[in-house]
Amino acid sequence: MALELRHLRYLLAVAEHGNFTRAAEDLRISQPTLSQQIKQLERAVGVQLLDRTGRSVRLTDAGETYVRYARRALRDLAAAERAVLDVADLSRGSLRLAVTPTFTAYLIGPLIAELRTRHPGITLDVEEMTQDRVEAGLLADELDIGIAFAGSHLPGITAAALFTETLSLVVGAHRPEAAAARALPVAEVADRELALLSGDFATRGHTDAYFARHRVTPRIMVEANSIQALIEIVRRTPLATVLPDAVTHDHPRLSPIPLEPALPARTVVLLRRESGYRSAAARAFTRLVEDVVRDRGYLPA
């Protein structure tokens, strides 16, 4: 029997789900067909790849080894297909971009608008996810570019600095303190009611560490997993929040109040896989990001 790519994809699906039924549903084929195809693959390689004796289906030792190479083969094939379809004049192409959540509030819109102006033939797939998932997706060749923060990165990930992001306490522009034009001592934050991003945001971890360092326990009345929700809450209530200054620049009904000492700045970086193929679309997007960051006046990294 000639080995076909579908056999590799079927094996990876069963390994991921640990179950023939769920894998078959995901692949949109019948379970008997899936079982038959896996048996054909095992006959072709001459070893048992799956242990079917337990409550869940597991890879055998040989299966673990085989799957590592199967994943690599499919990843390399996908890269080869993209390279063949890559068009240097950018009349067409595709790009897979992932960003950590706060960037959807102020950076993604300008980037996509500029991309549509310069290269309308490029299609873009944008995902919002945590930084560890961005880096894992880049290493697995599921993404082309990521936008996140500088720090400790996984081996095989390269980071190019883009700009410096600053943070401030933010209140509604209608609030009396918005017109005070003075920095607020961090100790006074303990007297305020806050609405903050939930714990899965990097910004929240950054904020919590700052308050802990200055021995301030804020009164957190609302936690939200949406920046847009926080914007609406702060606009309509006396609650304050902590957001990047770039967000408030785009929302005139919000006013930033600098804290004393200032919230630490952080470096925004462009991430990619070190050994990954860089398409014409990815190279053009990198140049575009640098231009947008400069034109919008963000602080240099």
Sequence and secondary structure as in RCSB ss.txt:
>XXXX:A:sequence
MALELRHLRYLLAVAEHGNFTRAAEDLRISQPTLSQQIKQLERAVGVQLLDRTGRSVRLTDAGETYVRYARRALR
DLAAAERAVLDVADLSRGSLRLAVTPTFTAYLIGPLIAELRTRHPGITLDVEEMTQDRVEAGLLADELDIGIAFA
GSHLPGITAAALFTETLSLVVGAHRPEAAAARALPVAEVADRELALLSGDFATRGHTDAYFARHRVTPRIMVEAN
SIQALIEIVRRTPLATVLPDAVTHDHPRLSPIPLEPALPARTVVLLRRESGYRSAAARAFTRLVEDVVRDRGYLP
A
>XXXX:A:secstr
    HHHHHHHHHHHHHTSHHHHHHHHTS HHHHHHHHHHHHHHHTS  EE SSSS EE HHHHHHHHHHHHHHH
HHHHHHHHHH  TT SSEEEEEEE GGGGGTTHHHHHHHHHHH TTEEEEEEE  HHHHHHHHHTTS SEEEEE 
S   TTEEEEEEEEE EEEEEETTSGGGGS S EEGGGGGGSEEEEE TTSHHHHHHHHHHHHTT   EEEEEES
 HHHHHHHHHHSS BEEEEHHHHHT TTEEEE EES    EEEEEEEETTS   HHHHHHHHHHHHHHHHTT B 
 
